[in-house]
């Protein structure tokens, strides 16, 4: 998903965009400030990931806007298009395998 967003319709560098926007997010700000206090999260190249298992990490998406659209909305839209409009359940399952934000 992250590679598709970088070259897809949205032409959005998702990882690059979220890197500088964690500190102002109410959920992710404290994680960035005190990463040792949040062992389920990992910072890699300034991007924040939620560790599900040792080898499974999900990119955390802060609540930000890019070009008048919420980035989370763009991510959902791109995942839905990538899956050829297979429906909400499959889109949600795909998103859960790649990105994370508190709902």
Biopython code that builds the backbone (N, CA, C, O; Angstrom):
import numpy as np
from Bio.PDB.StructureBuilder import StructureBuilder

atoms = [
    (1, "UNK", "N", (0.834, -1.202, 0.000)),
    (1, "UNK", "CA", (0.000, 0.000, 0.000)),
    (1, "UNK", "C", (0.869, 1.253, 0.000)),
    (1, "UNK", "O", (0.584, 2.209, -0.721)),
    (2, "UNK", "N", (1.920, 1.250, 0.800)),
    (2, "UNK", "CA", (2.758, 2.444, 0.883)),
    (2, "UNK", "C", (3.429, 2.749, -0.444)),
    (2, "UNK", "O", (3.551, 3.914, -0.821)),
    (3, "UNK", "N", (3.863, 1.720, -1.157)),
    (3, "UNK", "CA", (4.476, 1.924, -2.472)),
    (3, "UNK", "C", (3.457, 2.398, -3.489)),
    (3, "UNK", "O", (3.779, 3.221, -4.346)),
    (4, "UNK", "N", (2.242, 1.898, -3.412)),
    (4, "UNK", "CA", (1.188, 2.292, -4.348)),
    (4, "UNK", "C", (0.841, 3.758, -4.154)),
    (4, "UNK", "O", (0.672, 4.487, -5.131)),
    (5, "UNK", "N", (0.734, 4.197, -2.913)),
    (5, "UNK", "CA", (0.410, 5.594, -2.656)),
    (5, "UNK", "C", (1.488, 6.525, -3.185)),
    (5, "UNK", "O", (1.187, 7.627, -3.643)),
    (6, "UNK", "N", (2.721, 6.098, -3.125)),
    (6, "UNK", "CA", (3.809, 6.942, -3.609)),
    (6, "UNK", "C", (3.747, 7.130, -5.121)),
    (6, "UNK", "O", (4.192, 8.157, -5.632)),
    (7, "UNK", "N", (3.206, 6.158, -5.837)),
    (7, "UNK", "CA", (3.155, 6.269, -7.284)),
    (7, "UNK", "C", (1.756, 6.227, -7.856)),
    (7, "UNK", "O", (1.592, 6.223, -9.076)),
    (8, "UNK", "N", (0.752, 6.197, -7.015)),
    (8, "UNK", "CA", (-0.623, 6.055, -7.472)),
    (8, "UNK", "C", (-1.282, 7.370, -7.827)),
    (8, "UNK", "O", (-0.625, 8.398, -7.993)),
    (9, "UNK", "N", (-2.604, 7.309, -7.939)),
    (9, "UNK", "CA", (-3.386, 8.483, -8.307)),
    (9, "UNK", "C", (-3.142, 9.652, -7.369)),
    (9, "UNK", "O", (-3.094, 10.806, -7.793)),
    (10, "UNK", "N", (-2.990, 9.345, -6.105)),
    (10, "UNK", "CA", (-2.846, 10.402, -5.110)),
    (10, "UNK", "C", (-1.452, 11.025, -5.139)),
    (10, "UNK", "O", (-1.245, 12.110, -4.595)),
    (11, "UNK", "N", (-0.502, 10.347, -5.767)),
    (11, "UNK", "CA", (0.906, 10.762, -5.785)),
    (11, "UNK", "C", (1.306, 11.342, -4.427)),
    (11, "UNK", "O", (1.765, 12.480, -4.321)),
    (12, "UNK", "N", (1.121, 10.539, -3.422)),
    (12, "UNK", "CA", (1.322, 10.947, -2.040)),
    (12, "UNK", "C", (2.454, 10.140, -1.425)),
    (12, "UNK", "O", (2.391, 8.912, -1.373)),
    (13, "UNK", "N", (3.478, 10.824, -0.963)),
    (13, "UNK", "CA", (4.551, 10.160, -0.223)),
    (13, "UNK", "C", (4.064, 10.047, 1.211)),
    (13, "UNK", "O", (4.338, 10.913, 2.041)),
    (14, "UNK", "N", (3.347, 8.985, 1.490)),
    (14, "UNK", "CA", (2.679, 8.828, 2.776)),
    (14, "UNK", "C", (3.665, 8.831, 3.930)),
    (14, "UNK", "O", (3.459, 9.539, 4.915)),
    (15, "UNK", "N", (4.723, 8.060, 3.826)),
    (15, "UNK", "CA", (5.705, 7.996, 4.909)),
    (15, "UNK", "C", (6.344, 9.369, 5.115)),
    (15, "UNK", "O", (6.492, 9.822, 6.250)),
    (16, "UNK", "N", (6.716, 10.024, 4.035)),
    (16, "UNK", "CA", (7.309, 11.354, 4.141)),
    (16, "UNK", "C", (6.362, 12.371, 4.747)),
    (16, "UNK", "O", (6.786, 13.248, 5.499)),
    (17, "UNK", "N", (5.106, 12.262, 4.430)),
    (17, "UNK", "CA", (4.109, 13.203, 4.934)),
    (17, "UNK", "C", (3.869, 13.041, 6.429)),
    (17, "UNK", "O", (3.771, 14.032, 7.152)),
    (18, "UNK", "N", (3.775, 11.819, 6.892)),
    (18, "UNK", "CA", (3.460, 11.610, 8.307)),
    (18, "UNK", "C", (4.659, 11.877, 9.216)),
    (18, "UNK", "O", (4.480, 12.198, 10.390)),
    (19, "UNK", "N", (5.868, 11.750, 8.694)),
    (19, "UNK", "CA", (7.081, 11.915, 9.513)),
    (19, "UNK", "C", (7.065, 13.185, 10.352)),
    (19, "UNK", "O", (7.379, 13.130, 11.541)),
    (20, "UNK", "N", (6.722, 14.287, 9.789)),
    (20, "UNK", "CA", (6.780, 15.552, 10.508)),
    (20, "UNK", "C", (5.506, 15.935, 11.223)),
    (20, "UNK", "O", (5.388, 17.063, 11.703)),
    (21, "UNK", "N", (4.557, 15.038, 11.308)),
    (21, "UNK", "CA", (3.254, 15.416, 11.850)),
    (21, "UNK", "C", (2.788, 14.596, 13.041)),
    (21, "UNK", "O", (1.607, 14.644, 13.385)),
    (22, "UNK", "N", (3.655, 13.861, 13.667)),
    (22, "UNK", "CA", (3.255, 13.073, 14.835)),
    (22, "UNK", "C", (3.167, 13.917, 16.102)),
    (22, "UNK", "O", (2.283, 13.697, 16.930)),
    (23, "UNK", "N", (4.059, 14.865, 16.262)),
    (23, "UNK", "CA", (4.142, 15.625, 17.514)),
    (23, "UNK", "C", (2.859, 16.367, 17.842)),
    (23, "UNK", "O", (2.505, 16.494, 19.014)),
    (24, "UNK", "N", (2.157, 16.858, 16.833)),
    (24, "UNK", "CA", (0.926, 17.615, 17.075)),
    (24, "UNK", "C", (-0.306, 16.726, 17.224)),
    (24, "UNK", "O", (-1.381, 17.220, 17.562)),
    (25, "UNK", "N", (-0.170, 15.442, 16.981)),
    (25, "UNK", "CA", (-1.303, 14.522, 17.104)),
    (25, "UNK", "C", (-1.493, 14.151, 18.581)),
    (25, "UNK", "O", (-0.528, 13.784, 19.252)),
    (26, "UNK", "N", (-2.733, 14.244, 19.096)),
    (26, "UNK", "CA", (-2.956, 13.960, 20.520)),
    (26, "UNK", "C", (-2.598, 12.534, 20.933)),
    (26, "UNK", "O", (-2.184, 12.313, 22.071)),
    (27, "UNK", "N", (-2.745, 11.580, 20.046)),
    (27, "UNK", "CA", (-2.424, 10.192, 20.375)),
    (27, "UNK", "C", (-0.935, 9.900, 20.201)),
    (27, "UNK", "O", (-0.309, 9.304, 21.078)),
    (28, "UNK", "N", (-0.379, 10.314, 19.088)),
    (28, "UNK", "CA", (0.999, 9.959, 18.766)),
    (28, "UNK", "C", (2.041, 10.915, 19.345)),
    (28, "UNK", "O", (3.207, 10.541, 19.474)),
    (29, "UNK", "N", (1.649, 12.134, 19.695)),
    (29, "UNK", "CA", (2.579, 13.104, 20.267)),
    (29, "UNK", "C", (3.320, 12.572, 21.485)),
    (29, "UNK", "O", (4.548, 12.653, 21.534)),
    (30, "UNK", "N", (2.600, 12.024, 22.478)),
    (30, "UNK", "CA", (3.293, 11.477, 23.651)),
    (30, "UNK", "C", (4.237, 10.319, 23.312)),
    (30, "UNK", "O", (5.264, 10.140, 23.967)),
    (31, "UNK", "N", (3.892, 9.545, 22.302)),
    (31, "UNK", "CA", (4.757, 8.430, 21.893)),
    (31, "UNK", "C", (6.074, 8.977, 21.345)),
    (31, "UNK", "O", (7.145, 8.452, 21.649)),
    (32, "UNK", "N", (5.989, 10.026, 20.543)),
    (32, "UNK", "CA", (7.185, 10.642, 19.971)),
    (32, "UNK", "C", (8.036, 11.283, 21.070)),
    (32, "UNK", "O", (9.265, 11.218, 21.028)),
    (33, "UNK", "N", (7.379, 11.898, 22.050)),
    (33, "UNK", "CA", (8.102, 12.574, 23.129)),
    (33, "UNK", "C", (8.823, 11.595, 24.059)),
    (33, "UNK", "O", (9.930, 11.874, 24.520)),
    (34, "UNK", "N", (8.193, 10.445, 24.332)),
    (34, "UNK", "CA", (8.764, 9.455, 25.265)),
    (34, "UNK", "C", (8.630, 8.048, 24.704)),
    (34, "UNK", "O", (7.870, 7.244, 25.245)),
    (35, "UNK", "N", (9.343, 7.735, 23.642)),
    (35, "UNK", "CA", (9.168, 6.434, 22.986)),
    (35, "UNK", "C", (9.440, 5.233, 23.890)),
    (35, "UNK", "O", (8.849, 4.172, 23.690)),
    (36, "UNK", "N", (10.312, 5.376, 24.870)),
    (36, "UNK", "CA", (10.619, 4.249, 25.760)),
    (36, "UNK", "C", (9.430, 3.871, 26.639)),
    (36, "UNK", "O", (9.373, 2.757, 27.160)),
    (37, "UNK", "N", (8.482, 4.794, 26.807)),
    (37, "UNK", "CA", (7.290, 4.525, 27.613)),
    (37, "UNK", "C", (6.216, 3.764, 26.831)),
    (37, "UNK", "O", (5.227, 3.315, 27.410)),
    (38, "UNK", "N", (6.407, 3.621, 25.539)),
    (38, "UNK", "CA", (5.403, 2.990, 24.678)),
    (38, "UNK", "C", (6.069, 1.862, 23.893)),
    (38, "UNK", "O", (6.476, 2.052, 22.746)),
    (39, "UNK", "N", (6.177, 0.704, 24.507)),
    (39, "UNK", "CA", (6.945, -0.376, 23.876)),
    (39, "UNK", "C", (6.232, -1.051, 22.717)),
    (39, "UNK", "O", (6.844, -1.857, 22.016)),
    (40, "UNK", "N", (4.955, -0.748, 22.491)),
    (40, "UNK", "CA", (4.248, -1.301, 21.332)),
    (40, "UNK", "C", (4.487, -0.477, 20.070)),
    (40, "UNK", "O", (4.010, -0.826, 18.990)),
    (41, "UNK", "N", (5.221, 0.606, 20.217)),
    (41, "UNK", "CA", (5.511, 1.470, 19.080)),
    (41, "UNK", "C", (7.009, 1.472, 18.814)),
    (41, "UNK", "O", (7.821, 1.235, 19.709)),
    (42, "UNK", "N", (7.352, 1.746, 17.560)),
    (42, "UNK", "CA", (8.755, 1.801, 17.154)),
    (42, "UNK", "C", (8.926, 2.943, 16.166)),
    (42, "UNK", "O", (8.102, 3.130, 15.271)),
    (43, "UNK", "N", (9.985, 3.696, 16.333)),
    (43, "UNK", "CA", (10.298, 4.774, 15.394)),
    (43, "UNK", "C", (11.412, 4.282, 14.482)),
    (43, "UNK", "O", (12.457, 3.824, 14.944)),
    (44, "UNK", "N", (11.174, 4.383, 13.183)),
    (44, "UNK", "CA", (12.162, 3.958, 12.188)),
    (44, "UNK", "C", (12.229, 5.036, 11.114)),
    (44, "UNK", "O", (11.230, 5.321, 10.453)),
    (45, "UNK", "N", (13.404, 5.634, 10.939)),
    (45, "UNK", "CA", (13.577, 6.723, 9.968)),
    (45, "UNK", "C", (12.533, 7.822, 10.158)),
    (45, "UNK", "O", (11.976, 8.334, 9.187)),
    (46, "UNK", "N", (12.277, 8.174, 11.400)),
    (46, "UNK", "CA", (11.355, 9.240, 11.790)),
    (46, "UNK", "C", (9.885, 8.907, 11.568)),
    (46, "UNK", "O", (9.024, 9.751, 11.817)),
    (47, "UNK", "N", (9.582, 7.714, 11.113)),
    (47, "UNK", "CA", (8.192, 7.281, 10.960)),
    (47, "UNK", "C", (7.838, 6.391, 12.149)),
    (47, "UNK", "O", (8.675, 5.637, 12.645)),
    (48, "UNK", "N", (6.597, 6.488, 12.595)),
    (48, "UNK", "CA", (6.140, 5.743, 13.763)),
    (48, "UNK", "C", (5.357, 4.511, 13.316)),
    (48, "UNK", "O", (4.488, 4.594, 12.448)),
    (49, "UNK", "N", (5.677, 3.374, 13.920)),
    (49, "UNK", "CA", (5.025, 2.113, 13.590)),
    (49, "UNK", "C", (4.478, 1.462, 14.854)),
    (49, "UNK", "O", (5.083, 1.548, 15.923)),
    (50, "UNK", "N", (3.340, 0.816, 14.718)),
    (50, "UNK", "CA", (2.777, -0.004, 15.787)),
    (50, "UNK", "C", (3.268, -1.425, 15.563)),
    (50, "UNK", "O", (3.074, -1.989, 14.486)),
    (51, "UNK", "N", (3.903, -2.004, 16.577)),
    (51, "UNK", "CA", (4.411, -3.374, 16.461)),
    (51, "UNK", "C", (3.301, -4.345, 16.845)),
    (51, "UNK", "O", (2.857, -4.374, 17.992)),
    (52, "UNK", "N", (2.862, -5.134, 15.878)),
    (52, "UNK", "CA", (1.853, -6.161, 16.119)),
    (52, "UNK", "C", (2.548, -7.442, 16.567)),
    (52, "UNK", "O", (2.151, -8.076, 17.544)),
    (53, "UNK", "N", (3.580, -7.801, 15.840)),
    (53, "UNK", "CA", (4.473, -8.911, 16.170)),
    (53, "UNK", "C", (5.876, -8.434, 15.824)),
    (53, "UNK", "O", (6.044, -7.347, 15.271)),
    (54, "UNK", "N", (6.867, -9.227, 16.142)),
    (54, "UNK", "CA", (8.247, -8.808, 15.886)),
    (54, "UNK", "C", (8.465, -8.422, 14.429)),
    (54, "UNK", "O", (9.180, -7.460, 14.146)),
    (55, "UNK", "N", (7.863, -9.155, 13.509)),
    (55, "UNK", "CA", (8.081, -8.894, 12.087)),
    (55, "UNK", "C", (6.911, -8.196, 11.410)),
    (55, "UNK", "O", (6.924, -8.028, 10.190)),
    (56, "UNK", "N", (5.908, -7.787, 12.163)),
    (56, "UNK", "CA", (4.756, -7.090, 11.589)),
    (56, "UNK", "C", (4.634, -5.723, 12.245)),
    (56, "UNK", "O", (4.385, -5.607, 13.445)),
    (57, "UNK", "N", (4.817, -4.685, 11.422)),
    (57, "UNK", "CA", (4.732, -3.311, 11.913)),
    (57, "UNK", "C", (3.812, -2.521, 10.990)),
    (57, "UNK", "O", (3.916, -2.612, 9.766)),
    (58, "UNK", "N", (2.916, -1.749, 11.585)),
    (58, "UNK", "CA", (1.953, -0.958, 10.831)),
    (58, "UNK", "C", (2.309, 0.518, 10.925)),
    (58, "UNK", "O", (2.583, 1.024, 12.014)),
    (59, "UNK", "N", (2.308, 1.205, 9.802)),
    (59, "UNK", "CA", (2.590, 2.631, 9.795)),
    (59, "UNK", "C", (1.459, 3.376, 10.496)),
    (59, "UNK", "O", (0.291, 3.210, 10.144)),
    (60, "UNK", "N", (1.800, 4.187, 11.477)),
    (60, "UNK", "CA", (0.803, 4.981, 12.201)),
    (60, "UNK", "C", (0.479, 6.233, 11.389)),
    (60, "UNK", "O", (1.377, 6.933, 10.922)),
    (61, "UNK", "N", (-0.808, 6.502, 11.229)),
    (61, "UNK", "CA", (-1.263, 7.642, 10.442)),
    (61, "UNK", "C", (-1.882, 8.677, 11.378)),
    (61, "UNK", "O", (-2.952, 8.435, 11.937)),
    (62, "UNK", "N", (-1.225, 9.833, 11.561)),
    (62, "UNK", "CA", (-1.810, 10.867, 12.413)),
    (62, "UNK", "C", (-3.014, 11.513, 11.729)),
    (62, "UNK", "O", (-3.211, 11.364, 10.523)),
    (63, "UNK", "N", (-3.797, 12.215, 12.500)),
    (63, "UNK", "CA", (-4.994, 12.882, 11.986)),
    (63, "UNK", "C", (-4.581, 14.216, 11.364)),
    (63, "UNK", "O", (-4.613, 15.257, 12.021)),
    (64, "UNK", "N", (-4.192, 14.167, 10.079)),
    (64, "UNK", "CA", (-3.703, 15.358, 9.385)),
    (64, "UNK", "C", (-4.420, 15.530, 8.051)),
    (64, "UNK", "O", (-5.056, 14.607, 7.541)),
    (65, "UNK", "N", (-4.300, 16.738, 7.501)),
    (65, "UNK", "CA", (-4.911, 17.082, 6.220)),
    (65, "UNK", "C", (-3.797, 17.396, 5.231)),
    (65, "UNK", "O", (-2.800, 18.032, 5.573)),
    (66, "UNK", "N", (-3.988, 16.938, 4.005)),
    (66, "UNK", "CA", (-3.052, 17.223, 2.913)),
    (66, "UNK", "C", (-3.869, 17.603, 1.688)),
    (66, "UNK", "O", (-4.709, 16.825, 1.236)),
    (67, "UNK", "N", (-3.631, 18.782, 1.153)),
    (67, "UNK", "CA", (-4.383, 19.262, -0.017)),
    (67, "UNK", "C", (-5.891, 19.176, 0.194)),
    (67, "UNK", "O", (-6.611, 18.666, -0.665)),
    (68, "UNK", "N", (-6.353, 19.653, 1.289)),
    (68, "UNK", "CA", (-7.772, 19.753, 1.674)),
    (68, "UNK", "C", (-8.455, 18.429, 2.016)),
    (68, "UNK", "O", (-9.649, 18.423, 2.314)),
    (69, "UNK", "N", (-7.738, 17.322, 1.980)),
    (69, "UNK", "CA", (-8.336, 16.023, 2.330)),
    (69, "UNK", "C", (-7.589, 15.412, 3.498)),
    (69, "UNK", "O", (-6.370, 15.544, 3.615)),
    (70, "UNK", "N", (-8.337, 14.740, 4.363)),
    (70, "UNK", "CA", (-7.685, 14.010, 5.446)),
    (70, "UNK", "C", (-6.846, 12.889, 4.832)),
    (70, "UNK", "O", (-7.295, 12.186, 3.926)),
    (71, "UNK", "N", (-5.643, 12.739, 5.331)),
    (71, "UNK", "CA", (-4.743, 11.710, 4.804)),
    (71, "UNK", "C", (-5.359, 10.330, 5.000)),
    (71, "UNK", "O", (-5.212, 9.462, 4.140)),
    (72, "UNK", "N", (-6.035, 10.119, 6.103)),
    (72, "UNK", "CA", (-6.686, 8.824, 6.344)),
    (72, "UNK", "C", (-7.728, 8.537, 5.269)),
    (72, "UNK", "O", (-7.874, 7.396, 4.833)),
    (73, "UNK", "N", (-8.444, 9.555, 4.847)),
    (73, "UNK", "CA", (-9.438, 9.403, 3.780)),
    (73, "UNK", "C", (-8.767, 9.012, 2.466)),
    (73, "UNK", "O", (-9.272, 8.154, 1.742)),
    (74, "UNK", "N", (-7.643, 9.633, 2.161)),
    (74, "UNK", "CA", (-6.901, 9.313, 0.935)),
    (74, "UNK", "C", (-6.404, 7.874, 0.982)),
    (74, "UNK", "O", (-6.473, 7.158, -0.017)),
    (75, "UNK", "N", (-5.905, 7.451, 2.134)),
    (75, "UNK", "CA", (-5.409, 6.080, 2.287)),
    (75, "UNK", "C", (-6.542, 5.079, 2.060)),
    (75, "UNK", "O", (-6.360, 4.084, 1.359)),
    (76, "UNK", "N", (-7.693, 5.336, 2.641)),
    (76, "UNK", "CA", (-8.851, 4.447, 2.457)),
    (76, "UNK", "C", (-9.261, 4.406, 0.993)),
    (76, "UNK", "O", (-9.509, 3.331, 0.447)),
    (77, "UNK", "N", (-9.335, 5.562, 0.359)),
    (77, "UNK", "CA", (-9.737, 5.645, -1.045)),
    (77, "UNK", "C", (-8.765, 4.887, -1.949)),
    (77, "UNK", "O", (-9.187, 4.163, -2.851)),
    (78, "UNK", "N", (-7.475, 5.052, -1.706)),
    (78, "UNK", "CA", (-6.477, 4.361, -2.526)),
    (78, "UNK", "C", (-6.517, 2.849, -2.318)),
    (78, "UNK", "O", (-6.380, 2.086, -3.273)),
    (79, "UNK", "N", (-6.704, 2.421, -1.083)),
    (79, "UNK", "CA", (-6.796, 0.979, -0.814)),
    (79, "UNK", "C", (-8.018, 0.394, -1.507)),
    (79, "UNK", "O", (-7.948, -0.688, -2.090)),
    (80, "UNK", "N", (-9.123, 1.099, -1.445)),
    (80, "UNK", "CA", (-10.355, 0.635, -2.093)),
    (80, "UNK", "C", (-10.149, 0.510, -3.608)),
    (80, "UNK", "O", (-10.570, -0.477, -4.212)),
    (81, "UNK", "N", (-9.513, 1.494, -4.210)),
    (81, "UNK", "CA", (-9.251, 1.450, -5.655)),
    (81, "UNK", "C", (-8.261, 0.351, -6.011)),
    (81, "UNK", "O", (-8.433, -0.345, -7.012)),
    (82, "UNK", "N", (-7.229, 0.193, -5.197)),
    (82, "UNK", "CA", (-6.223, -0.838, -5.436)),
    (82, "UNK", "C", (-6.839, -2.233, -5.451)),
    (82, "UNK", "O", (-6.428, -3.096, -6.225)),
    (83, "UNK", "N", (-7.817, -2.439, -4.597)),
    (83, "UNK", "CA", (-8.475, -3.745, -4.508)),
    (83, "UNK", "C", (-9.615, -3.894, -5.513)),
    (83, "UNK", "O", (-10.421, -4.819, -5.409)),
    (84, "UNK", "N", (-9.680, -2.995, -6.472)),
    (84, "UNK", "CA", (-10.688, -3.049, -7.538)),
    (84, "UNK", "C", (-12.107, -3.004, -6.980)),
    (84, "UNK", "O", (-12.999, -3.704, -7.460)),
    (85, "UNK", "N", (-12.301, -2.173, -5.965)),
    (85, "UNK", "CA", (-13.638, -1.939, -5.401)),
    (85, "UNK", "C", (-14.296, -3.231, -4.914)),
    (85, "UNK", "O", (-15.466, -3.484, -5.201)),
    (86, "UNK", "N", (-13.542, -4.038, -4.181)),
    (86, "UNK", "CA", (-14.054, -5.329, -3.709)),
    (86, "UNK", "C", (-14.932, -5.231, -2.468)),
    (86, "UNK", "O", (-15.447, -6.246, -1.998)),
    (87, "UNK", "N", (-15.108, -4.052, -1.940)),
    (87, "UNK", "CA", (-16.012, -3.885, -0.809)),
    (87, "UNK", "C", (-15.319, -3.446, 0.464)),
    (87, "UNK", "O", (-14.093, -3.449, 0.574)),
    (88, "UNK", "N", (-16.153, -3.068, 1.420)),
    (88, "UNK", "CA", (-15.662, -2.488, 2.669)),
    (88, "UNK", "C", (-14.863, -3.480, 3.509)),
    (88, "UNK", "O", (-13.823, -3.118, 4.059)),
    (89, "UNK", "N", (-15.320, -4.702, 3.616)),
    (89, "UNK", "CA", (-14.631, -5.686, 4.465)),
    (89, "UNK", "C", (-13.222, -5.993, 3.965)),
    (89, "UNK", "O", (-12.275, -6.042, 4.750)),
    (90, "UNK", "N", (-13.090, -6.196, 2.671)),
    (90, "UNK", "CA", (-11.769, -6.503, 2.115)),
    (90, "UNK", "C", (-10.851, -5.286, 2.190)),
    (90, "UNK", "O", (-9.652, -5.421, 2.434)),
    (91, "UNK", "N", (-11.413, -4.107, 1.981)),
    (91, "UNK", "CA", (-10.616, -2.888, 2.104)),
    (91, "UNK", "C", (-10.131, -2.717, 3.537)),
    (91, "UNK", "O", (-8.965, -2.397, 3.763)),
    (92, "UNK", "N", (-11.010, -2.927, 4.496)),
    (92, "UNK", "CA", (-10.638, -2.808, 5.905)),
    (92, "UNK", "C", (-9.560, -3.824, 6.282)),
    (92, "UNK", "O", (-8.604, -3.486, 6.979)),
    (93, "UNK", "N", (-9.712, -5.050, 5.829)),
    (93, "UNK", "CA", (-8.710, -6.082, 6.120)),
    (93, "UNK", "C", (-7.354, -5.702, 5.524)),
    (93, "UNK", "O", (-6.316, -5.896, 6.157)),
    (94, "UNK", "N", (-7.370, -5.169, 4.324)),
    (94, "UNK", "CA", (-6.131, -4.746, 3.669)),
    (94, "UNK", "C", (-5.471, -3.599, 4.439)),
    (94, "UNK", "O", (-4.262, -3.606, 4.666)),
    (95, "UNK", "N", (-6.273, -2.629, 4.831)),
    (95, "UNK", "CA", (-5.744, -1.498, 5.596)),
    (95, "UNK", "C", (-5.156, -1.952, 6.927)),
    (95, "UNK", "O", (-4.092, -1.484, 7.331)),
    (96, "UNK", "N", (-5.841, -2.854, 7.601)),
    (96, "UNK", "CA", (-5.367, -3.346, 8.897)),
    (96, "UNK", "C", (-4.031, -4.075, 8.792)),
    (96, "UNK", "O", (-3.324, -4.217, 9.790)),
    (97, "UNK", "N", (-3.684, -4.530, 7.609)),
    (97, "UNK", "CA", (-2.409, -5.220, 7.407)),
    (97, "UNK", "C", (-1.255, -4.252, 7.126)),
    (97, "UNK", "O", (-0.095, -4.662, 7.104)),
    (98, "UNK", "N", (-1.575, -2.956, 6.908)),
    (98, "UNK", "CA", (-0.535, -2.012, 6.500)),
    (98, "UNK", "C", (-0.430, -0.747, 7.342)),
    (98, "UNK", "O", (0.672, -0.253, 7.578)),
    (99, "UNK", "N", (-1.561, -0.220, 7.798)),
    (99, "UNK", "CA", (-1.552, 1.063, 8.510)),
    (99, "UNK", "C", (-2.395, 0.976, 9.772)),
    (99, "UNK", "O", (-3.199, 0.059, 9.941)),
    (100, "UNK", "N", (-2.191, 1.965, 10.670)),
    (100, "UNK", "CA", (-2.964, 1.978, 11.908)),
    (100, "UNK", "C", (-3.229, 3.406, 12.361)),
    (100, "UNK", "O", (-2.364, 4.278, 12.278)),
    (101, "UNK", "N", (-4.436, 3.618, 12.837)),
    (101, "UNK", "CA", (-4.800, 4.824, 13.573)),
    (101, "UNK", "C", (-5.928, 4.445, 14.504)),
    (101, "UNK", "O", (-6.652, 3.482, 14.251)),
    (102, "UNK", "N", (-6.081, 5.199, 15.586)),
    (102, "UNK", "CA", (-7.119, 4.891, 16.560)),
    (102, "UNK", "C", (-8.465, 5.285, 15.982)),
    (102, "UNK", "O", (-8.645, 6.396, 15.483)),
    (103, "UNK", "N", (-9.412, 4.352, 16.057)),
    (103, "UNK", "CA", (-10.752, 4.630, 15.537)),
    (103, "UNK", "C", (-11.738, 4.808, 16.663)),
    (103, "UNK", "O", (-12.919, 5.050, 16.417)),
]
sb = StructureBuilder()
sb.init_structure("model")
sb.init_model(0)
sb.init_chain("A")
sb.init_seg("    ")
for serial, (resi, resn, name, xyz) in enumerate(atoms, 1):
    if name == "N":
        sb.init_residue(resn, " ", resi, " ")
    sb.init_atom(name, np.array(xyz, "f"), 0.0, 1.0, " ", f" {name:<3s}", serial, name[0])
structure = sb.get_structure()
